[in-house]
Amino acid sequence: MHDVLAELSAPHVPPCLSLFQPTHRTHPENRQDPIRFRNLMNALETSLRETYPTAAAAAMLVPFEALASDTDFWNHTLDGLAVFGSEGTFQVLRLAQPVAELVVVADSFHTKPLRHYLQSLGRYQVLALSLGAMRMYEGNQLALDELELLAGVPRTLEDALGDELTEPFLNVGSHGGSGGEHNPMHHGQGGKADEAPNDADRFFRAVDRAVMDHYSKPSGLPLILAALPEHHQRFHAVSRNPRLVAEGIRANPDAMSTDELRDLAWKALEPGYKVHLAALCEDYAHAESKGHGSDVMTDVAVAASNGRVATLLIAVSPTRHAPQGLLVAADRQIPGRIDAATGHVLMVIPPAEMPSTTGLAATYRY
């Protein structure tokens, strides 16, 4: 999704249409989602005709109309939806957390809610691993969703080792419940059974490489291992993934619900999250005391345009009333474009954790 955000942030032929709405995962709540979408489409069309009267409004709304009529899509929504359309571009993103209803017609896409979703501290990925198979999840404190396994990722031990798999591992599987996972390594009688630990190591190495290349590197998110206790030491011994969190979930992931997995994942991540957040706030306080940081939007905007902003912290909701133009918050729209060439780091954090009272805090490079 970070690649999609980069694409949306690039210049596009205006007008650019952006639509956000909360959605629902289950029936009967999700029955209202396509109705709300059509209402937002009507608002989008009205804004389009007013802002760009010469634009071919009907043609631009064709893909939006097709989405509104896609019954299968509306039966598989998550908690939020973001839709972007312009000449030659149409992107539909299911989000694992709610967003406020919003339509924007402008000369660039409105990506602030999407940036909140992607750049909030506290996001992570989970590797649910057994000797039988692996799964990947991504989430935050509020939600956890299973990811599609990409091509090149070994789904099972058989996928990873193929013909090199030794007999004791054939048909190995995980069994939920208190009994835990069946582990043929403990039942070898010599011969090929002695090779079983090597098979596990090779499988874990293959999984580690694939997860690092296809998930950890592109996302930059912490990785939490969910596996039986005996597999943690083995996986950490072979892993080369710098994003792997030291403390993971030491239980059979196949015996857990997604909610249980989410709660345990956040428990594992929270200590590191607090340390990271405290370090960001401490860096800002030190920089601000030396004149190398600011919480005033006008000053930060000038610094950003000159490529001086190293880290920008933004609150996800208002922290106090402030004069027009000084508060950056989730319910404020501020026209403008973030210049990807500056390379600054944007992090969205809870208001209570902000080191300033204006809703933003920037640390400068110099």
Contacts in CASP RR format, 6 or more apart in sequence:
PFRMAT RR
TARGET T0000
AUTHOR 0000-0000-0000
METHOD contacts of the structure
MODEL  1
MHDVLAELSAPHVPPCLSLFQPTHRTHPENRQDPIRFRNLMNALETSLRE
TYPTAAAAAMLVPFEALASDTDFWNHTLDGLAVFGSEGTFQVLRLAQPVA
ELVVVADSFHTKPLRHYLQSLGRYQVLALSLGAMRMYEGNQLALDELELL
AGVPRTLEDALGDELTEPFLNVGSHGGSGGEHNPMHHGQGGKADEAPNDA
DRFFRAVDRAVMDHYSKPSGLPLILAALPEHHQRFHAVSRNPRLVAEGIR
ANPDAMSTDELRDLAWKALEPGYKVHLAALCEDYAHAESKGHGSDVMTDV
AVAASNGRVATLLIAVSPTRHAPQGLLVAADRQIPGRIDAATGHVLMVIP
PAEMPSTTGLAATYRY
1 93 0 8 1.000
1 118 0 8 1.000
2 118 0 8 1.000
2 218 0 8 1.000
2 219 0 8 1.000
3 218 0 8 1.000
4 91 0 8 1.000
4 93 0 8 1.000
5 111 0 8 1.000
5 114 0 8 1.000
5 115 0 8 1.000
5 118 0 8 1.000
6 340 0 8 1.000
7 89 0 8 1.000
7 91 0 8 1.000
8 84 0 8 1.000
8 91 0 8 1.000
8 109 0 8 1.000
8 111 0 8 1.000
8 114 0 8 1.000
9 108 0 8 1.000
9 109 0 8 1.000
9 111 0 8 1.000
9 337 0 8 1.000
9 338 0 8 1.000
9 340 0 8 1.000
10 340 0 8 1.000
11 108 0 8 1.000
12 86 0 8 1.000
12 87 0 8 1.000
12 89 0 8 1.000
12 108 0 8 1.000
12 109 0 8 1.000
13 86 0 8 1.000
13 87 0 8 1.000
13 88 0 8 1.000
14 52 0 8 1.000
14 86 0 8 1.000
14 106 0 8 1.000
14 107 0 8 1.000
14 108 0 8 1.000
15 48 0 8 1.000
15 51 0 8 1.000
15 52 0 8 1.000
15 55 0 8 1.000
15 60 0 8 1.000
15 86 0 8 1.000
15 105 0 8 1.000
15 106 0 8 1.000
15 107 0 8 1.000
16 84 0 8 1.000
16 85 0 8 1.000
16 86 0 8 1.000
16 105 0 8 1.000
16 106 0 8 1.000
16 107 0 8 1.000
16 108 0 8 1.000
16 109 0 8 1.000
16 110 0 8 1.000
17 44 0 8 1.000
17 48 0 8 1.000
17 60 0 8 1.000
17 64 0 8 1.000
17 83 0 8 1.000
17 84 0 8 1.000
17 85 0 8 1.000
17 86 0 8 1.000
17 103 0 8 1.000
17 104 0 8 1.000
17 105 0 8 1.000
18 82 0 8 1.000
18 83 0 8 1.000
18 84 0 8 1.000
18 85 0 8 1.000
18 102 0 8 1.000
18 103 0 8 1.000
18 104 0 8 1.000
18 105 0 8 1.000
18 106 0 8 1.000
18 109 0 8 1.000
18 110 0 8 1.000
18 111 0 8 1.000
19 37 0 8 1.000
19 40 0 8 1.000
19 41 0 8 1.000
19 44 0 8 1.000
19 64 0 8 1.000
19 81 0 8 1.000
19 82 0 8 1.000
19 83 0 8 1.000
19 84 0 8 1.000
19 102 0 8 1.000
19 103 0 8 1.000
20 80 0 8 1.000
20 81 0 8 1.000
20 82 0 8 1.000
20 83 0 8 1.000
20 99 0 8 1.000
20 100 0 8 1.000
20 101 0 8 1.000
20 102 0 8 1.000
20 103 0 8 1.000
20 113 0 8 1.000
21 33 0 8 1.000
21 36 0 8 1.000
21 37 0 8 1.000
21 40 0 8 1.000
21 80 0 8 1.000
21 81 0 8 1.000
21 99 0 8 1.000
21 101 0 8 1.000
21 102 0 8 1.000
22 79 0 8 1.000
22 80 0 8 1.000
22 81 0 8 1.000
22 98 0 8 1.000
22 99 0 8 1.000
22 100 0 8 1.000
22 101 0 8 1.000
23 30 0 8 1.000
23 33 0 8 1.000
23 77 0 8 1.000
23 78 0 8 1.000
23 79 0 8 1.000
23 80 0 8 1.000
23 81 0 8 1.000
23 94 0 8 1.000
23 98 0 8 1.000
24 30 0 8 1.000
24 32 0 8 1.000
24 33 0 8 1.000
24 77 0 8 1.000
24 79 0 8 1.000
25 77 0 8 1.000
25 78 0 8 1.000
25 79 0 8 1.000
30 74 0 8 1.000
30 75 0 8 1.000
30 77 0 8 1.000
33 74 0 8 1.000
33 77 0 8 1.000
33 81 0 8 1.000
34 68 0 8 1.000
34 74 0 8 1.000
36 101 0 8 1.000
37 67 0 8 1.000
37 68 0 8 1.000
37 81 0 8 1.000
38 68 0 8 1.000
40 101 0 8 1.000
40 103 0 8 1.000
41 61 0 8 1.000
41 64 0 8 1.000
41 65 0 8 1.000
41 68 0 8 1.000
43 103 0 8 1.000
44 61 0 8 1.000
44 64 0 8 1.000
44 103 0 8 1.000
44 105 0 8 1.000
45 57 0 8 1.000
45 61 0 8 1.000
47 103 0 8 1.000
47 104 0 8 1.000
47 105 0 8 1.000
48 55 0 8 1.000
48 57 0 8 1.000
48 60 0 8 1.000
48 61 0 8 1.000
48 105 0 8 1.000
49 55 0 8 1.000
49 57 0 8 1.000
51 105 0 8 1.000
51 106 0 8 1.000
52 105 0 8 1.000
60 85 0 8 1.000
60 86 0 8 1.000
60 87 0 8 1.000
63 85 0 8 1.000
63 90 0 8 1.000
64 83 0 8 1.000
64 85 0 8 1.000
67 73 0 8 1.000
67 83 0 8 1.000
67 92 0 8 1.000
73 92 0 8 1.000
76 94 0 8 1.000
77 94 0 8 1.000
78 94 0 8 1.000
78 95 0 8 1.000
78 96 0 8 1.000
78 143 0 8 1.000
78 145 0 8 1.000
79 95 0 8 1.000
79 96 0 8 1.000
79 97 0 8 1.000
79 98 0 8 1.000
79 143 0 8 1.000
80 94 0 8 1.000
80 95 0 8 1.000
80 96 0 8 1.000
80 97 0 8 1.000
80 98 0 8 1.000
80 99 0 8 1.000
81 92 0 8 1.000
81 93 0 8 1.000
81 94 0 8 1.000
81 95 0 8 1.000
81 99 0 8 1.000
82 91 0 8 1.000
82 92 0 8 1.000
82 93 0 8 1.000
82 95 0 8 1.000
82 99 0 8 1.000
82 113 0 8 1.000
82 114 0 8 1.000
83 90 0 8 1.000
83 91 0 8 1.000
83 92 0 8 1.000
83 93 0 8 1.000
84 90 0 8 1.000
84 91 0 8 1.000
84 109 0 8 1.000
85 91 0 8 1.000
85 109 0 8 1.000
86 109 0 8 1.000
93 114 0 8 1.000
95 114 0 8 1.000
95 117 0 8 1.000
96 117 0 8 1.000
96 138 0 8 1.000
96 139 0 8 1.000
96 140 0 8 1.000
96 143 0 8 1.000
96 144 0 8 1.000
96 145 0 8 1.000
97 117 0 8 1.000
97 140 0 8 1.000
97 142 0 8 1.000
97 143 0 8 1.000
99 113 0 8 1.000
99 117 0 8 1.000
100 113 0 8 1.000
100 330 0 8 1.000
100 331 0 8 1.000
102 110 0 8 1.000
102 113 0 8 1.000
104 110 0 8 1.000
104 333 0 8 1.000
106 335 0 8 1.000
108 336 0 8 1.000
108 337 0 8 1.000
110 333 0 8 1.000
112 333 0 8 1.000
113 330 0 8 1.000
115 346 0 8 1.000
115 348 0 8 1.000
116 316 0 8 1.000
116 330 0 8 1.000
116 348 0 8 1.000
119 346 0 8 1.000
119 347 0 8 1.000
119 348 0 8 1.000
120 140 0 8 1.000
120 316 0 8 1.000
120 347 0 8 1.000
120 348 0 8 1.000
120 349 0 8 1.000
121 273 0 8 1.000
121 276 0 8 1.000
121 277 0 8 1.000
121 347 0 8 1.000
121 348 0 8 1.000
121 349 0 8 1.000
122 140 0 8 1.000
122 141 0 8 1.000
122 269 0 8 1.000
122 273 0 8 1.000
123 138 0 8 1.000
123 139 0 8 1.000
123 140 0 8 1.000
123 221 0 8 1.000
124 138 0 8 1.000
124 139 0 8 1.000
124 140 0 8 1.000
124 221 0 8 1.000
124 222 0 8 1.000
124 223 0 8 1.000
124 224 0 8 1.000
124 245 0 8 1.000
124 265 0 8 1.000
124 269 0 8 1.000
125 136 0 8 1.000
125 137 0 8 1.000
125 138 0 8 1.000
125 139 0 8 1.000
125 147 0 8 1.000
125 215 0 8 1.000
125 216 0 8 1.000
125 219 0 8 1.000
125 221 0 8 1.000
125 222 0 8 1.000
125 223 0 8 1.000
125 224 0 8 1.000
126 136 0 8 1.000
126 137 0 8 1.000
126 138 0 8 1.000
126 139 0 8 1.000
126 144 0 8 1.000
126 223 0 8 1.000
126 224 0 8 1.000
126 225 0 8 1.000
126 226 0 8 1.000
126 249 0 8 1.000
126 253 0 8 1.000
126 261 0 8 1.000
126 265 0 8 1.000
127 134 0 8 1.000
127 135 0 8 1.000
127 136 0 8 1.000
127 207 0 8 1.000
127 211 0 8 1.000
127 223 0 8 1.000
127 224 0 8 1.000
127 225 0 8 1.000
127 226 0 8 1.000
127 227 0 8 1.000
128 134 0 8 1.000
128 135 0 8 1.000
128 136 0 8 1.000
128 137 0 8 1.000
128 226 0 8 1.000
128 227 0 8 1.000
128 253 0 8 1.000
128 254 0 8 1.000
128 261 0 8 1.000
129 204 0 8 1.000
129 207 0 8 1.000
129 225 0 8 1.000
129 226 0 8 1.000
129 227 0 8 1.000
129 231 0 8 1.000
129 235 0 8 1.000
129 253 0 8 1.000
130 173 0 8 1.000
130 174 0 8 1.000
130 181 0 8 1.000
130 227 0 8 1.000
130 228 0 8 1.000
130 231 0 8 1.000
130 252 0 8 1.000
130 253 0 8 1.000
130 254 0 8 1.000
131 157 0 8 1.000
131 169 0 8 1.000
131 172 0 8 1.000
131 173 0 8 1.000
131 174 0 8 1.000
131 181 0 8 1.000
131 183 0 8 1.000
131 184 0 8 1.000
131 185 0 8 1.000
131 200 0 8 1.000
131 203 0 8 1.000
131 231 0 8 1.000
132 156 0 8 1.000
132 157 0 8 1.000
132 172 0 8 1.000
132 173 0 8 1.000
132 174 0 8 1.000
132 181 0 8 1.000
133 155 0 8 1.000
133 156 0 8 1.000
133 157 0 8 1.000
133 173 0 8 1.000
133 174 0 8 1.000
134 153 0 8 1.000
134 154 0 8 1.000
134 155 0 8 1.000
134 156 0 8 1.000
134 207 0 8 1.000
135 146 0 8 1.000
135 149 0 8 1.000
135 253 0 8 1.000
136 146 0 8 1.000
136 147 0 8 1.000
136 149 0 8 1.000
136 153 0 8 1.000
136 211 0 8 1.000
136 215 0 8 1.000
137 144 0 8 1.000
137 145 0 8 1.000
137 146 0 8 1.000
137 147 0 8 1.000
137 258 0 8 1.000
137 261 0 8 1.000
137 265 0 8 1.000
138 144 0 8 1.000
138 145 0 8 1.000
138 147 0 8 1.000
138 219 0 8 1.000
138 221 0 8 1.000
139 145 0 8 1.000
139 262 0 8 1.000
139 265 0 8 1.000
140 266 0 8 1.000
141 262 0 8 1.000
141 266 0 8 1.000
143 262 0 8 1.000
144 258 0 8 1.000
144 259 0 8 1.000
144 261 0 8 1.000
144 262 0 8 1.000
144 265 0 8 1.000
145 258 0 8 1.000
146 258 0 8 1.000
147 215 0 8 1.000
149 155 0 8 1.000
150 214 0 8 1.000
150 215 0 8 1.000
152 210 0 8 1.000
152 214 0 8 1.000
153 207 0 8 1.000
153 210 0 8 1.000
153 211 0 8 1.000
153 214 0 8 1.000
154 160 0 8 1.000
154 203 0 8 1.000
154 206 0 8 1.000
154 207 0 8 1.000
154 210 0 8 1.000
157 165 0 8 1.000
157 169 0 8 1.000
157 172 0 8 1.000
157 199 0 8 1.000
157 200 0 8 1.000
157 203 0 8 1.000
158 165 0 8 1.000
158 170 0 8 1.000
160 202 0 8 1.000
160 203 0 8 1.000
160 206 0 8 1.000
160 207 0 8 1.000
161 169 0 8 1.000
161 199 0 8 1.000
161 202 0 8 1.000
161 203 0 8 1.000
161 206 0 8 1.000
164 202 0 8 1.000
165 199 0 8 1.000
166 192 0 8 1.000
166 193 0 8 1.000
166 195 0 8 1.000
166 196 0 8 1.000
166 199 0 8 1.000
167 192 0 8 1.000
167 193 0 8 1.000
168 184 0 8 1.000
168 185 0 8 1.000
168 187 0 8 1.000
168 188 0 8 1.000
168 192 0 8 1.000
168 193 0 8 1.000
168 196 0 8 1.000
169 184 0 8 1.000
169 196 0 8 1.000
169 199 0 8 1.000
172 182 0 8 1.000
172 184 0 8 1.000
173 181 0 8 1.000
173 182 0 8 1.000
174 180 0 8 1.000
174 181 0 8 1.000
174 182 0 8 1.000
174 252 0 8 1.000
174 254 0 8 1.000
175 181 0 8 1.000
175 182 0 8 1.000
175 254 0 8 1.000
176 252 0 8 1.000
176 254 0 8 1.000
176 255 0 8 1.000
177 252 0 8 1.000
177 255 0 8 1.000
178 255 0 8 1.000
179 252 0 8 1.000
180 228 0 8 1.000
180 252 0 8 1.000
180 255 0 8 1.000
181 228 0 8 1.000
181 252 0 8 1.000
181 254 0 8 1.000
183 228 0 8 1.000
183 230 0 8 1.000
184 193 0 8 1.000
184 196 0 8 1.000
185 196 0 8 1.000
185 197 0 8 1.000
185 200 0 8 1.000
187 193 0 8 1.000
188 194 0 8 1.000
188 196 0 8 1.000
200 231 0 8 1.000
200 234 0 8 1.000
201 234 0 8 1.000
201 238 0 8 1.000
204 231 0 8 1.000
204 234 0 8 1.000
204 235 0 8 1.000
204 238 0 8 1.000
204 239 0 8 1.000
205 238 0 8 1.000
207 235 0 8 1.000
208 235 0 8 1.000
208 238 0 8 1.000
208 239 0 8 1.000
208 240 0 8 1.000
208 241 0 8 1.000
209 240 0 8 1.000
211 223 0 8 1.000
211 241 0 8 1.000
212 240 0 8 1.000
212 241 0 8 1.000
212 243 0 8 1.000
215 221 0 8 1.000
215 223 0 8 1.000
216 223 0 8 1.000
216 241 0 8 1.000
216 242 0 8 1.000
216 243 0 8 1.000
220 243 0 8 1.000
221 243 0 8 1.000
222 243 0 8 1.000
222 245 0 8 1.000
222 269 0 8 1.000
223 241 0 8 1.000
223 243 0 8 1.000
223 244 0 8 1.000
223 245 0 8 1.000
224 245 0 8 1.000
224 248 0 8 1.000
224 249 0 8 1.000
224 265 0 8 1.000
224 268 0 8 1.000
224 269 0 8 1.000
225 232 0 8 1.000
225 235 0 8 1.000
225 236 0 8 1.000
225 244 0 8 1.000
225 245 0 8 1.000
225 248 0 8 1.000
225 249 0 8 1.000
226 248 0 8 1.000
226 249 0 8 1.000
226 251 0 8 1.000
226 253 0 8 1.000
226 256 0 8 1.000
226 261 0 8 1.000
226 264 0 8 1.000
226 265 0 8 1.000
227 235 0 8 1.000
227 249 0 8 1.000
227 250 0 8 1.000
227 252 0 8 1.000
227 253 0 8 1.000
228 250 0 8 1.000
228 251 0 8 1.000
228 252 0 8 1.000
229 250 0 8 1.000
229 251 0 8 1.000
232 248 0 8 1.000
232 250 0 8 1.000
236 244 0 8 1.000
236 246 0 8 1.000
245 268 0 8 1.000
245 269 0 8 1.000
245 272 0 8 1.000
247 268 0 8 1.000
247 271 0 8 1.000
248 265 0 8 1.000
248 268 0 8 1.000
249 261 0 8 1.000
249 264 0 8 1.000
249 265 0 8 1.000
249 268 0 8 1.000
251 264 0 8 1.000
253 261 0 8 1.000
256 264 0 8 1.000
277 349 0 8 1.000
277 353 0 8 1.000
280 311 0 8 1.000
280 313 0 8 1.000
280 347 0 8 1.000
280 349 0 8 1.000
281 313 0 8 1.000
281 353 0 8 1.000
281 354 0 8 1.000
281 355 0 8 1.000
281 361 0 8 1.000
283 311 0 8 1.000
283 363 0 8 1.000
284 293 0 8 1.000
284 311 0 8 1.000
284 313 0 8 1.000
284 355 0 8 1.000
284 356 0 8 1.000
284 361 0 8 1.000
284 362 0 8 1.000
284 363 0 8 1.000
285 355 0 8 1.000
287 293 0 8 1.000
287 363 0 8 1.000
287 364 0 8 1.000
288 294 0 8 1.000
288 295 0 8 1.000
288 361 0 8 1.000
288 363 0 8 1.000
291 364 0 8 1.000
292 363 0 8 1.000
292 364 0 8 1.000
292 366 0 8 1.000
293 303 0 8 1.000
293 361 0 8 1.000
293 362 0 8 1.000
293 363 0 8 1.000
293 364 0 8 1.000
294 300 0 8 1.000
294 303 0 8 1.000
294 361 0 8 1.000
294 362 0 8 1.000
294 364 0 8 1.000
295 356 0 8 1.000
295 357 0 8 1.000
295 358 0 8 1.000
295 359 0 8 1.000
295 360 0 8 1.000
295 361 0 8 1.000
295 362 0 8 1.000
296 326 0 8 1.000
296 358 0 8 1.000
297 325 0 8 1.000
297 326 0 8 1.000
297 327 0 8 1.000
297 328 0 8 1.000
297 358 0 8 1.000
297 360 0 8 1.000
298 325 0 8 1.000
298 326 0 8 1.000
300 309 0 8 1.000
300 312 0 8 1.000
300 360 0 8 1.000
300 362 0 8 1.000
303 309 0 8 1.000
303 362 0 8 1.000
303 364 0 8 1.000
304 312 0 8 1.000
304 338 0 8 1.000
304 339 0 8 1.000
304 342 0 8 1.000
304 344 0 8 1.000
304 362 0 8 1.000
305 339 0 8 1.000
307 339 0 8 1.000
307 342 0 8 1.000
307 343 0 8 1.000
307 344 0 8 1.000
307 365 0 8 1.000
308 364 0 8 1.000
308 365 0 8 1.000
308 366 0 8 1.000
309 342 0 8 1.000
309 344 0 8 1.000
309 362 0 8 1.000
309 363 0 8 1.000
309 364 0 8 1.000
309 365 0 8 1.000
310 344 0 8 1.000
310 345 0 8 1.000
310 363 0 8 1.000
310 364 0 8 1.000
310 365 0 8 1.000
311 344 0 8 1.000
311 345 0 8 1.000
311 347 0 8 1.000
311 362 0 8 1.000
311 363 0 8 1.000
312 344 0 8 1.000
312 345 0 8 1.000
312 346 0 8 1.000
312 347 0 8 1.000
312 360 0 8 1.000
312 361 0 8 1.000
312 362 0 8 1.000
312 363 0 8 1.000
313 347 0 8 1.000
313 348 0 8 1.000
313 349 0 8 1.000
313 354 0 8 1.000
313 355 0 8 1.000
313 356 0 8 1.000
313 360 0 8 1.000
313 361 0 8 1.000
313 362 0 8 1.000
314 328 0 8 1.000
314 329 0 8 1.000
314 346 0 8 1.000
314 347 0 8 1.000
314 348 0 8 1.000
314 349 0 8 1.000
314 359 0 8 1.000
314 360 0 8 1.000
315 328 0 8 1.000
315 329 0 8 1.000
315 330 0 8 1.000
315 348 0 8 1.000
315 349 0 8 1.000
315 350 0 8 1.000
315 351 0 8 1.000
315 354 0 8 1.000
315 359 0 8 1.000
315 360 0 8 1.000
316 329 0 8 1.000
316 330 0 8 1.000
316 348 0 8 1.000
316 349 0 8 1.000
316 350 0 8 1.000
316 351 0 8 1.000
317 329 0 8 1.000
317 330 0 8 1.000
317 331 0 8 1.000
317 351 0 8 1.000
318 327 0 8 1.000
318 329 0 8 1.000
318 330 0 8 1.000
318 331 0 8 1.000
318 332 0 8 1.000
318 351 0 8 1.000
318 359 0 8 1.000
319 327 0 8 1.000
319 329 0 8 1.000
319 351 0 8 1.000
319 354 0 8 1.000
319 357 0 8 1.000
319 358 0 8 1.000
319 359 0 8 1.000
320 327 0 8 1.000
320 357 0 8 1.000
321 327 0 8 1.000
322 357 0 8 1.000
322 358 0 8 1.000
322 359 0 8 1.000
325 334 0 8 1.000
326 358 0 8 1.000
327 358 0 8 1.000
327 359 0 8 1.000
328 334 0 8 1.000
328 358 0 8 1.000
328 359 0 8 1.000
328 360 0 8 1.000
329 351 0 8 1.000
329 359 0 8 1.000
338 346 0 8 1.000
351 359 0 8 1.000
354 361 0 8 1.000
355 361 0 8 1.000
END
